[in-house]
Amino acid sequence: MESISSNQRRVFISDCEGPISKNDNAFELTSHFVPEGDYFFSLISKYDDVLADLVKREGYKAGNTLKLILPFLKVYGATDDKMRAFSSRSILLVPGADNMLRFVNGIMPSFIISTSYEHYILSVCDVIDFPKENVYCTRLNLDKYVLTDEELENLKTLRGEISIMPMIEIPENAESVDDLSRGDRSTVEILDEIFWEVIPRMAAGRMLEEVNPVGGYEKANAIRDIVKRTGAELSDIIYVGDSITDVQPFQLVREGGGLTVSFNGNQYAMREAEIAVLSDHAIITSILADIFSRFGRDVSIDLATDWSPSSLKHYCRPELLERLMKLCSEISLKVETITPTTRERLMRESVAFRKTVRGETIGKLG
């Protein structure tokens, strides 16, 4: 990609679903196209969490749910045009997200890195007028895959079998697959056989082989590409995320001296980020990005540690502070640094608040 010239060295990078929009597009697509799709997707998402966080399967990354579900989307009539149309009419932004992105993009180079399919992300870019060349997402040409009638029936049978499996429950602080119940280990073994033995023998297996979701280490690779494009250092990056797909980018940016912000994050994001934001409005992202842009990481951490009217008045742009004050009676807001002593409490609070903002089912997804 071509180099981007800018007088501002610091760079803003955000996930989309969570910090910018309330959607989980892949979940919503599956619920729309696949029978019992909400449960089906939730189970596959839990399986994804197990493989990425507990099994640490070689070559596997968080977010690969988006390729595991593709054969089943295809079976039940999804096409590229239908996915674009559904995604376009389903966009639900976090309040203030469009203003936040316009503001942040005006003060420093800004990028979105999302595991979501391009059908959804490019539709979001159209709505918020965000530069599409500054977006990294999962590329997909679903229409190129052709399945036989026999495969269609076999995949429908597999869908039915998966949909009656018990939901996998991952215990808090689980460290390996051995920490799962015997029943859940059995479910994981059956799903292993379906996704890594049965489907790969089908033409549908090409989807699992060829589609490369942008999650986990691919998000970290995207950050490295942005650093190269902008001429920035990792210490110049502020990264905003909320889920298991953000763990490796959080680790990369934090270890490089940049700033990591969990926006209504789940337990995986809260394990890795330095600042926790619990809010139903994106103006907080504007403020943190602006502080980081002008003063750097240490001041941003100090402000989150002492998030008070006096600190905000000292560091915050007057126009942002005025807008925040006007919104205070209308929005929920908590900003705090994540430390060994606050992490467990903030994790519980963030996980609970996340469900109020994005809904119970989406809020529980990894």
C-alpha beads as a LAMMPS data file, in Angstrom:
LAMMPS data file: protein, C-alpha beads

366 atoms
365 bonds

1 atom types
1 bond types

-500.0 500.0 xlo xhi
-500.0 500.0 ylo yhi
-500.0 500.0 zlo zhi

Masses

1 110.0

Atoms # bond

1 1 1 0.000 0.000 0.000
2 1 1 1.075 3.570 -0.654
3 1 1 2.650 5.603 2.101
4 1 1 0.477 8.214 3.804
5 1 1 2.050 11.591 4.500
6 1 1 0.956 13.498 7.614
7 1 1 2.281 16.166 9.916
8 1 1 0.765 14.266 12.821
9 1 1 2.853 11.255 13.799
10 1 1 0.379 9.634 16.185
11 1 1 -2.184 7.250 14.736
12 1 1 -5.697 6.183 15.777
13 1 1 -6.809 2.570 15.149
14 1 1 -10.111 1.044 16.201
15 1 1 -12.080 -2.127 15.889
16 1 1 -15.519 -1.506 14.375
17 1 1 -18.104 -3.701 16.079
18 1 1 -18.164 -2.564 19.699
19 1 1 -16.319 0.769 19.695
20 1 1 -18.051 2.117 16.540
21 1 1 -21.171 0.027 15.958
22 1 1 -23.416 -2.088 18.144
23 1 1 -23.738 -4.838 15.546
24 1 1 -22.283 -8.281 15.445
25 1 1 -22.818 -8.596 11.707
26 1 1 -21.799 -12.250 11.395
27 1 1 -24.169 -13.210 14.205
28 1 1 -26.963 -11.195 12.615
29 1 1 -26.333 -12.708 9.171
30 1 1 -26.405 -16.213 10.621
31 1 1 -29.593 -15.491 12.562
32 1 1 -31.171 -14.156 9.366
33 1 1 -30.179 -16.915 6.941
34 1 1 -29.649 -20.075 9.010
35 1 1 -32.440 -21.875 10.898
36 1 1 -31.883 -21.507 14.657
37 1 1 -28.992 -19.328 13.577
38 1 1 -28.638 -17.358 16.804
39 1 1 -27.923 -20.505 18.829
40 1 1 -25.873 -22.044 16.021
41 1 1 -23.614 -18.982 15.788
42 1 1 -23.260 -18.648 19.574
43 1 1 -22.077 -22.251 19.844
44 1 1 -19.555 -21.870 17.014
45 1 1 -18.343 -18.628 18.601
46 1 1 -17.733 -20.430 21.896
47 1 1 -15.887 -23.141 19.982
48 1 1 -13.788 -20.405 18.373
49 1 1 -12.948 -19.046 21.844
50 1 1 -11.875 -22.513 22.980
51 1 1 -9.590 -23.062 19.986
52 1 1 -8.047 -19.590 20.160
53 1 1 -7.686 -19.153 23.929
54 1 1 -7.508 -22.632 25.457
55 1 1 -6.366 -25.105 22.801
56 1 1 -4.271 -22.499 20.964
57 1 1 -4.608 -24.648 17.850
58 1 1 -1.643 -24.122 15.529
59 1 1 -2.438 -21.589 12.811
60 1 1 -5.811 -20.790 14.356
61 1 1 -6.799 -17.246 15.297
62 1 1 -9.681 -15.645 17.152
63 1 1 -12.376 -14.591 14.722
64 1 1 -12.189 -17.682 12.529
65 1 1 -15.867 -18.157 13.368
66 1 1 -16.392 -16.036 10.253
67 1 1 -15.048 -18.771 8.012
68 1 1 -16.519 -21.696 9.957
69 1 1 -20.050 -20.408 9.383
70 1 1 -19.620 -19.731 5.648
71 1 1 -20.632 -23.181 4.320
72 1 1 -23.869 -22.882 6.283
73 1 1 -24.604 -19.334 5.116
74 1 1 -24.091 -20.605 1.563
75 1 1 -26.392 -23.579 2.087
76 1 1 -29.261 -21.400 3.248
77 1 1 -29.174 -18.938 0.382
78 1 1 -26.695 -16.222 1.328
79 1 1 -25.060 -14.470 -1.630
80 1 1 -22.720 -11.499 -1.797
81 1 1 -25.549 -9.206 -2.920
82 1 1 -27.868 -10.423 -0.173
83 1 1 -25.151 -10.006 2.461
84 1 1 -24.466 -6.444 1.282
85 1 1 -28.156 -5.559 1.284
86 1 1 -28.774 -7.059 4.742
87 1 1 -25.645 -5.437 6.201
88 1 1 -26.457 -2.029 4.760
89 1 1 -29.932 -1.882 6.255
90 1 1 -28.889 -3.342 9.620
91 1 1 -26.174 -0.850 10.675
92 1 1 -26.586 0.393 14.232
93 1 1 -23.899 2.873 15.268
94 1 1 -22.801 3.669 18.805
95 1 1 -24.237 7.151 19.457
96 1 1 -21.691 9.790 18.488
97 1 1 -19.482 7.349 16.561
98 1 1 -19.793 9.199 13.255
99 1 1 -18.852 12.522 14.876
100 1 1 -16.028 10.813 16.756
101 1 1 -14.492 9.383 13.595
102 1 1 -14.769 12.659 11.713
103 1 1 -13.094 14.479 14.602
104 1 1 -10.314 11.932 15.112
105 1 1 -9.641 11.605 11.388
106 1 1 -9.182 15.373 11.335
107 1 1 -6.417 15.367 13.950
108 1 1 -4.435 12.247 13.000
109 1 1 -4.387 9.359 10.506
110 1 1 -7.234 7.003 11.460
111 1 1 -7.866 3.374 10.596
112 1 1 -10.435 0.659 11.230
113 1 1 -9.344 -2.957 11.613
114 1 1 -12.306 -5.319 11.747
115 1 1 -12.850 -9.056 11.594
116 1 1 -16.207 -8.360 9.893
117 1 1 -16.898 -9.207 6.280
118 1 1 -16.210 -6.453 3.766
119 1 1 -19.929 -6.375 2.868
120 1 1 -20.653 -4.845 6.286
121 1 1 -17.562 -2.707 6.814
122 1 1 -17.764 -0.983 3.438
123 1 1 -21.432 -0.241 4.144
124 1 1 -20.420 1.328 7.469
125 1 1 -17.817 3.439 5.650
126 1 1 -20.543 4.724 3.338
127 1 1 -22.724 5.712 6.297
128 1 1 -19.991 7.500 8.284
129 1 1 -18.019 8.785 5.278
130 1 1 -14.843 7.005 6.386
131 1 1 -12.005 6.459 3.857
132 1 1 -12.252 2.869 2.621
133 1 1 -8.533 2.750 1.883
134 1 1 -7.982 3.026 5.641
135 1 1 -9.966 -0.117 6.441
136 1 1 -8.760 -3.678 7.016
137 1 1 -11.475 -6.366 7.072
138 1 1 -12.300 -9.931 5.986
139 1 1 -12.429 -10.145 2.194
140 1 1 -14.995 -12.558 0.810
141 1 1 -16.388 -13.638 -2.554
142 1 1 -19.048 -16.090 -1.461
143 1 1 -20.567 -16.440 -4.921
144 1 1 -17.497 -18.146 -6.358
145 1 1 -18.086 -21.270 -4.275
146 1 1 -20.356 -23.875 -5.886
147 1 1 -21.738 -26.778 -3.847
148 1 1 -23.352 -29.967 -5.130
149 1 1 -26.884 -30.947 -4.135
150 1 1 -25.426 -33.790 -2.081
151 1 1 -23.181 -31.412 -0.182
152 1 1 -26.058 -29.044 0.437
153 1 1 -28.037 -31.842 2.067
154 1 1 -25.040 -33.060 4.075
155 1 1 -24.363 -29.549 5.384
156 1 1 -28.017 -29.129 6.343
157 1 1 -27.749 -32.377 8.309
158 1 1 -24.596 -31.132 10.040
159 1 1 -26.335 -27.857 10.859
160 1 1 -29.136 -29.771 12.532
161 1 1 -26.671 -31.845 14.559
162 1 1 -24.733 -28.761 15.683
163 1 1 -27.892 -26.891 16.644
164 1 1 -28.875 -29.500 19.259
165 1 1 -25.445 -29.681 20.885
166 1 1 -25.319 -28.211 24.404
167 1 1 -23.818 -24.743 24.674
168 1 1 -20.134 -24.780 25.624
169 1 1 -19.516 -23.065 28.964
170 1 1 -15.987 -21.742 29.539
171 1 1 -15.238 -21.463 33.270
172 1 1 -13.827 -18.184 34.517
173 1 1 -10.008 -18.345 34.593
174 1 1 -9.933 -21.516 32.470
175 1 1 -6.416 -22.080 31.119
176 1 1 -6.748 -25.229 29.013
177 1 1 -9.360 -27.446 27.425
178 1 1 -8.991 -29.754 30.436
179 1 1 -10.796 -27.087 32.490
180 1 1 -13.979 -27.684 30.474
181 1 1 -16.618 -30.144 31.628
182 1 1 -16.512 -33.655 30.200
183 1 1 -19.600 -32.900 28.110
184 1 1 -18.104 -29.718 26.682
185 1 1 -14.856 -31.511 25.824
186 1 1 -16.938 -34.054 23.932
187 1 1 -18.716 -31.246 22.052
188 1 1 -15.359 -29.726 21.117
189 1 1 -14.152 -33.109 19.829
190 1 1 -17.247 -33.544 17.642
191 1 1 -16.889 -30.006 16.251
192 1 1 -13.206 -30.709 15.584
193 1 1 -14.218 -33.680 13.465
194 1 1 -16.891 -31.685 11.587
195 1 1 -14.738 -28.647 10.795
196 1 1 -11.307 -30.219 10.322
197 1 1 -12.155 -33.644 8.871
198 1 1 -15.666 -33.774 7.377
199 1 1 -16.078 -30.351 5.751
200 1 1 -12.498 -30.231 4.357
201 1 1 -13.379 -33.315 2.274
202 1 1 -16.186 -31.336 0.619
203 1 1 -15.964 -28.584 -1.984
204 1 1 -17.181 -26.352 0.872
205 1 1 -13.810 -26.986 2.508
206 1 1 -12.313 -24.411 0.129
207 1 1 -14.039 -21.714 2.178
208 1 1 -12.225 -22.846 5.308
209 1 1 -8.951 -22.969 3.400
210 1 1 -9.172 -19.740 1.389
211 1 1 -11.059 -17.183 3.516
212 1 1 -8.760 -15.387 5.955
213 1 1 -10.663 -13.541 8.717
214 1 1 -8.875 -10.453 10.027
215 1 1 -8.744 -11.344 13.707
216 1 1 -6.052 -12.058 16.261
217 1 1 -2.609 -12.082 14.666
218 1 1 -4.035 -10.763 11.376
219 1 1 -5.171 -7.640 13.229
220 1 1 -1.655 -7.362 14.652
221 1 1 -0.265 -7.716 11.116
222 1 1 -2.598 -4.940 9.967
223 1 1 -1.178 -2.672 12.676
224 1 1 2.335 -3.433 11.455
225 1 1 1.236 -2.496 7.940
226 1 1 -0.253 0.787 9.200
227 1 1 2.985 1.581 11.019
228 1 1 4.837 1.035 7.756
229 1 1 2.354 3.125 5.752
230 1 1 2.382 6.079 8.125
231 1 1 6.026 6.006 9.187
232 1 1 4.867 5.869 12.806
233 1 1 6.181 3.759 15.673
234 1 1 4.116 1.372 17.784
235 1 1 4.477 3.902 20.595
236 1 1 2.518 6.362 18.424
237 1 1 -0.550 4.083 18.221
238 1 1 -3.770 4.317 20.209
239 1 1 -5.777 1.130 19.693
240 1 1 -9.426 0.755 20.734
241 1 1 -10.971 -2.722 20.890
242 1 1 -13.442 -4.847 22.806
243 1 1 -13.141 -8.594 22.170
244 1 1 -11.004 -11.715 21.866
245 1 1 -10.024 -10.718 18.308
246 1 1 -8.267 -7.679 19.819
247 1 1 -6.036 -9.585 22.247
248 1 1 -2.988 -9.785 19.985
249 1 1 -3.241 -6.198 18.686
250 1 1 -3.605 -5.033 22.291
251 1 1 -0.474 -6.985 23.225
252 1 1 1.488 -5.646 20.248
253 1 1 0.596 -1.995 20.871
254 1 1 1.014 -2.186 24.647
255 1 1 4.410 -3.866 24.415
256 1 1 5.432 -1.271 21.806
257 1 1 4.641 1.589 24.177
258 1 1 1.353 2.690 22.585
259 1 1 -2.006 3.097 24.323
260 1 1 -4.660 0.372 24.547
261 1 1 -8.302 1.139 25.332
262 1 1 -11.081 -1.357 26.003
263 1 1 -14.445 0.103 24.966
264 1 1 -17.168 -1.937 26.701
265 1 1 -14.804 -4.869 26.423
266 1 1 -15.394 -8.488 27.323
267 1 1 -13.138 -10.516 29.600
268 1 1 -10.570 -11.148 26.861
269 1 1 -10.154 -7.458 26.036
270 1 1 -10.058 -6.464 29.693
271 1 1 -7.170 -8.856 30.331
272 1 1 -4.969 -6.936 27.887
273 1 1 -6.000 -3.250 27.763
274 1 1 -4.701 -0.409 29.944
275 1 1 -7.780 1.828 30.040
276 1 1 -11.368 0.669 30.521
277 1 1 -14.187 2.716 29.038
278 1 1 -17.774 1.822 29.938
279 1 1 -20.035 4.093 27.940
280 1 1 -22.975 4.170 25.565
281 1 1 -21.538 7.149 23.678
282 1 1 -18.375 7.517 21.571
283 1 1 -17.411 11.013 22.732
284 1 1 -15.115 9.398 25.301
285 1 1 -13.084 7.912 22.454
286 1 1 -12.761 11.409 20.953
287 1 1 -11.412 12.762 24.239
288 1 1 -8.919 9.949 24.834
289 1 1 -7.724 10.036 21.219
290 1 1 -7.256 13.804 21.384
291 1 1 -5.349 13.647 24.682
292 1 1 -3.123 10.908 23.290
293 1 1 -2.571 12.880 20.084
294 1 1 -1.500 16.049 21.898
295 1 1 0.117 14.770 25.091
296 1 1 0.962 11.089 24.613
297 1 1 0.446 7.873 26.505
298 1 1 1.494 8.857 30.031
299 1 1 -0.853 11.833 30.247
300 1 1 -3.672 9.685 28.847
301 1 1 -3.070 7.094 31.561
302 1 1 -2.907 9.847 34.219
303 1 1 -6.204 11.303 33.026
304 1 1 -7.910 7.891 33.132
305 1 1 -6.508 7.355 36.631
306 1 1 -7.948 10.663 37.783
307 1 1 -10.992 11.117 35.558
308 1 1 -12.313 14.243 37.265
309 1 1 -13.701 17.638 36.214
310 1 1 -10.450 19.365 37.189
311 1 1 -8.278 16.967 35.160
312 1 1 -10.605 17.157 32.173
313 1 1 -10.623 20.941 32.324
314 1 1 -6.825 20.978 32.380
315 1 1 -6.278 18.677 29.399
316 1 1 -9.476 18.521 27.356
317 1 1 -10.247 20.776 24.409
318 1 1 -12.938 23.266 25.515
319 1 1 -15.323 22.252 22.724
320 1 1 -15.062 18.552 23.647
321 1 1 -15.474 19.270 27.348
322 1 1 -18.511 21.460 26.678
323 1 1 -20.090 18.704 24.602
324 1 1 -19.329 16.117 27.271
325 1 1 -20.925 18.274 29.967
326 1 1 -24.083 18.647 27.878
327 1 1 -24.258 14.881 27.433
328 1 1 -23.532 13.938 31.047
329 1 1 -27.173 13.687 32.071
330 1 1 -28.000 11.540 29.032
331 1 1 -25.158 9.009 28.832
332 1 1 -23.521 6.374 30.984
333 1 1 -19.828 6.894 31.535
334 1 1 -16.936 5.321 33.384
335 1 1 -13.230 5.665 32.584
336 1 1 -10.591 3.951 34.703
337 1 1 -7.119 2.496 34.375
338 1 1 -6.860 -1.285 34.461
339 1 1 -4.385 -2.464 37.089
340 1 1 -3.812 -5.780 38.874
341 1 1 -5.998 -4.508 41.719
342 1 1 -8.825 -3.143 39.553
343 1 1 -8.872 -5.677 36.709
344 1 1 -11.250 -8.284 38.156
345 1 1 -13.769 -5.666 39.302
346 1 1 -13.619 -3.723 36.045
347 1 1 -13.894 -6.933 34.061
348 1 1 -17.153 -7.840 35.811
349 1 1 -18.501 -4.311 35.386
350 1 1 -17.509 -4.077 31.721
351 1 1 -18.921 -7.500 30.806
352 1 1 -22.228 -6.593 32.474
353 1 1 -22.378 -3.120 30.912
354 1 1 -21.496 -4.515 27.486
355 1 1 -24.717 -6.554 27.533
356 1 1 -26.818 -3.466 28.258
357 1 1 -25.345 -1.648 25.251
358 1 1 -25.267 -4.460 22.672
359 1 1 -27.922 -6.824 23.971
360 1 1 -27.639 -9.959 26.075
361 1 1 -26.841 -12.410 23.259
362 1 1 -24.297 -10.321 21.344
363 1 1 -22.823 -9.057 24.614
364 1 1 -21.933 -12.610 25.624
365 1 1 -20.060 -13.414 22.408
366 1 1 -16.264 -13.603 22.559

Bonds

1 1 1 2
2 1 2 3
3 1 3 4
4 1 4 5
5 1 5 6
6 1 6 7
7 1 7 8
8 1 8 9
9 1 9 10
10 1 10 11
11 1 11 12
12 1 12 13
13 1 13 14
14 1 14 15
15 1 15 16
16 1 16 17
17 1 17 18
18 1 18 19
19 1 19 20
20 1 20 21
21 1 21 22
22 1 22 23
23 1 23 24
24 1 24 25
25 1 25 26
26 1 26 27
27 1 27 28
28 1 28 29
29 1 29 30
30 1 30 31
31 1 31 32
32 1 32 33
33 1 33 34
34 1 34 35
35 1 35 36
36 1 36 37
37 1 37 38
38 1 38 39
39 1 39 40
40 1 40 41
41 1 41 42
42 1 42 43
43 1 43 44
44 1 44 45
45 1 45 46
46 1 46 47
47 1 47 48
48 1 48 49
49 1 49 50
50 1 50 51
51 1 51 52
52 1 52 53
53 1 53 54
54 1 54 55
55 1 55 56
56 1 56 57
57 1 57 58
58 1 58 59
59 1 59 60
60 1 60 61
61 1 61 62
62 1 62 63
63 1 63 64
64 1 64 65
65 1 65 66
66 1 66 67
67 1 67 68
68 1 68 69
69 1 69 70
70 1 70 71
71 1 71 72
72 1 72 73
73 1 73 74
74 1 74 75
75 1 75 76
76 1 76 77
77 1 77 78
78 1 78 79
79 1 79 80
80 1 80 81
81 1 81 82
82 1 82 83
83 1 83 84
84 1 84 85
85 1 85 86
86 1 86 87
87 1 87 88
88 1 88 89
89 1 89 90
90 1 90 91
91 1 91 92
92 1 92 93
93 1 93 94
94 1 94 95
95 1 95 96
96 1 96 97
97 1 97 98
98 1 98 99
99 1 99 100
100 1 100 101
101 1 101 102
102 1 102 103
103 1 103 104
104 1 104 105
105 1 105 106
106 1 106 107
107 1 107 108
108 1 108 109
109 1 109 110
110 1 110 111
111 1 111 112
112 1 112 113
113 1 113 114
114 1 114 115
115 1 115 116
116 1 116 117
117 1 117 118
118 1 118 119
119 1 119 120
120 1 120 121
121 1 121 122
122 1 122 123
123 1 123 124
124 1 124 125
125 1 125 126
126 1 126 127
127 1 127 128
128 1 128 129
129 1 129 130
130 1 130 131
131 1 131 132
132 1 132 133
133 1 133 134
134 1 134 135
135 1 135 136
136 1 136 137
137 1 137 138
138 1 138 139
139 1 139 140
140 1 140 141
141 1 141 142
142 1 142 143
143 1 143 144
144 1 144 145
145 1 145 146
146 1 146 147
147 1 147 148
148 1 148 149
149 1 149 150
150 1 150 151
151 1 151 152
152 1 152 153
153 1 153 154
154 1 154 155
155 1 155 156
156 1 156 157
157 1 157 158
158 1 158 159
159 1 159 160
160 1 160 161
161 1 161 162
162 1 162 163
163 1 163 164
164 1 164 165
165 1 165 166
166 1 166 167
167 1 167 168
168 1 168 169
169 1 169 170
170 1 170 171
171 1 171 172
172 1 172 173
173 1 173 174
174 1 174 175
175 1 175 176
176 1 176 177
177 1 177 178
178 1 178 179
179 1 179 180
180 1 180 181
181 1 181 182
182 1 182 183
183 1 183 184
184 1 184 185
185 1 185 186
186 1 186 187
187 1 187 188
188 1 188 189
189 1 189 190
190 1 190 191
191 1 191 192
192 1 192 193
193 1 193 194
194 1 194 195
195 1 195 196
196 1 196 197
197 1 197 198
198 1 198 199
199 1 199 200
200 1 200 201
201 1 201 202
202 1 202 203
203 1 203 204
204 1 204 205
205 1 205 206
206 1 206 207
207 1 207 208
208 1 208 209
209 1 209 210
210 1 210 211
211 1 211 212
212 1 212 213
213 1 213 214
214 1 214 215
215 1 215 216
216 1 216 217
217 1 217 218
218 1 218 219
219 1 219 220
220 1 220 221
221 1 221 222
222 1 222 223
223 1 223 224
224 1 224 225
225 1 225 226
226 1 226 227
227 1 227 228
228 1 228 229
229 1 229 230
230 1 230 231
231 1 231 232
232 1 232 233
233 1 233 234
234 1 234 235
235 1 235 236
236 1 236 237
237 1 237 238
238 1 238 239
239 1 239 240
240 1 240 241
241 1 241 242
242 1 242 243
243 1 243 244
244 1 244 245
245 1 245 246
246 1 246 247
247 1 247 248
248 1 248 249
249 1 249 250
250 1 250 251
251 1 251 252
252 1 252 253
253 1 253 254
254 1 254 255
255 1 255 256
256 1 256 257
257 1 257 258
258 1 258 259
259 1 259 260
260 1 260 261
261 1 261 262
262 1 262 263
263 1 263 264
264 1 264 265
265 1 265 266
266 1 266 267
267 1 267 268
268 1 268 269
269 1 269 270
270 1 270 271
271 1 271 272
272 1 272 273
273 1 273 274
274 1 274 275
275 1 275 276
276 1 276 277
277 1 277 278
278 1 278 279
279 1 279 280
280 1 280 281
281 1 281 282
282 1 282 283
283 1 283 284
284 1 284 285
285 1 285 286
286 1 286 287
287 1 287 288
288 1 288 289
289 1 289 290
290 1 290 291
291 1 291 292
292 1 292 293
293 1 293 294
294 1 294 295
295 1 295 296
296 1 296 297
297 1 297 298
298 1 298 299
299 1 299 300
300 1 300 301
301 1 301 302
302 1 302 303
303 1 303 304
304 1 304 305
305 1 305 306
306 1 306 307
307 1 307 308
308 1 308 309
309 1 309 310
310 1 310 311
311 1 311 312
312 1 312 313
313 1 313 314
314 1 314 315
315 1 315 316
316 1 316 317
317 1 317 318
318 1 318 319
319 1 319 320
320 1 320 321
321 1 321 322
322 1 322 323
323 1 323 324
324 1 324 325
325 1 325 326
326 1 326 327
327 1 327 328
328 1 328 329
329 1 329 330
330 1 330 331
331 1 331 332
332 1 332 333
333 1 333 334
334 1 334 335
335 1 335 336
336 1 336 337
337 1 337 338
338 1 338 339
339 1 339 340
340 1 340 341
341 1 341 342
342 1 342 343
343 1 343 344
344 1 344 345
345 1 345 346
346 1 346 347
347 1 347 348
348 1 348 349
349 1 349 350
350 1 350 351
351 1 351 352
352 1 352 353
353 1 353 354
354 1 354 355
355 1 355 356
356 1 356 357
357 1 357 358
358 1 358 359
359 1 359 360
360 1 360 361
361 1 361 362
362 1 362 363
363 1 363 364
364 1 364 365
365 1 365 366
